[in-house]
Amino acid sequence: MAADPEQPLSDEIASQGWYATFELAPGVETPGWFDLRSVAEKLPFPADMSGMRCLDVGTFEGFWALHMHRRGAREVLGVDLLDPASWDWPVGSDEAVVSALEGRKRGGLGFETVRAALDHPVERRELSVYDLDEERIGRFDFAYLGSLLVHLRDPVRALERVRSVLDGHLLLCDLVHLPNTVRRPWTPMAQLDGRGRPWWWRPNLAALLRLAEAAGFEPADRPRLVFLPPGAAHPRPSLRPRAALRALRTGAGREVLFASRFGAPHAALLLRPRR
Ligand SMILES: C[S@@+](CC[C@H](N)C(=O)[O-])C[C@H]1O[C@@H](n2cnc3c(N)ncnc32)[C@H](O)[C@@H]1O
């Protein structure tokens, strides 16, 4: 789907769901599910990426690809699966959930809107992380993979495919299970969802690192916890005592409440392929 050059920007923004917050013109912001702008400065991207060929895996609207372009990357390629029906769904998932995600994603229109408004040169290819292959896309000096492993049935295979096209560092920033990270910092463990929606493994920080090691990476910096701040479109459950008490009764309720106030817990790992 391509952005319509005749449509005013504010109408185009309002006509679709947004994952990230972008300022597309002075004072014109997309209502993102997350506002990643403050996080971008905290993650260990090289300050100067000039000369680098970079890969953004699961680019969505291209937030991180654009970030690497702005840091001077010579070339950035974003890959993504534009049709949510081709994500990793557990058997028995509800068609209504697939359609709701298709409605938000709209064939990847958000990427086109951002590219047209900000006139950036990032390329996007429709390609699954599982199909990354040097013959098709060449090799890269740096790769970013964010908030994607949680949606994959096979995160180790995905990381192996990233390693197969990478000469330099991978910055991996994915969802972690916060209570298990705090309670069991040294024990790799993951909670399995896998029911009704493309949410799979939720590792603690130690398990996220173990997944990366199992795929042939080693740490190149200390891991850090980051919280992705909610954007304007993020649901904000009520804090009225009765509603809050109800939410606090279940793990899922506690998670939504926490994320809506403090952000979604992620761990950022700077990794390099093990020689
Ligand atoms: C939660 S969003 C994260 C967006 C972005 N990476 C970020 O960190 O802000 C997950 C993205 O991964 C994409 N995705 C899902 N399955 C994929 C796969 N097998 N290969 C590549 N991308 C995939 C989705 O289309 C979506 O754009």
The ligand as a Gaussian input file, in Angstrom:
#p B3LYP/6-31G(d) Opt

LIG

0 1
 C        6.249000      -5.264000      17.887000
 S        6.758000      -4.763000      16.295000
 C        8.368000      -4.072000      16.609000
 C        8.734000      -2.977000      15.644000
 C       10.175000      -2.477000      15.725000
 N       11.114000      -3.543000      15.464000
 C       10.514000      -1.832000      17.030000
 O       11.373000      -2.342000      17.755000
 O        9.958000      -0.793000      17.339000
 C        7.147000      -6.315000      15.521000
 C        7.490000      -6.183000      14.058000
 O        8.021000      -7.427000      13.595000
 C        7.410000      -7.776000      12.364000
 N        7.461000      -9.241000      12.195000
 C        6.665000     -10.196000      12.708000
 N        7.072000     -11.423000      12.332000
 C        8.170000     -11.231000      11.547000
 C        9.045000     -12.098000      10.861000
 N        8.891000     -13.437000      10.887000
 N       10.061000     -11.552000      10.151000
 C       10.245000     -10.212000      10.106000
 N        9.455000      -9.339000      10.755000
 C        8.419000      -9.841000      11.456000
 C        6.024000      -7.202000      12.441000
 O        5.477000      -7.032000      11.149000
 C        6.307000      -5.887000      13.147000
 O        6.654000      -4.896000      12.229000

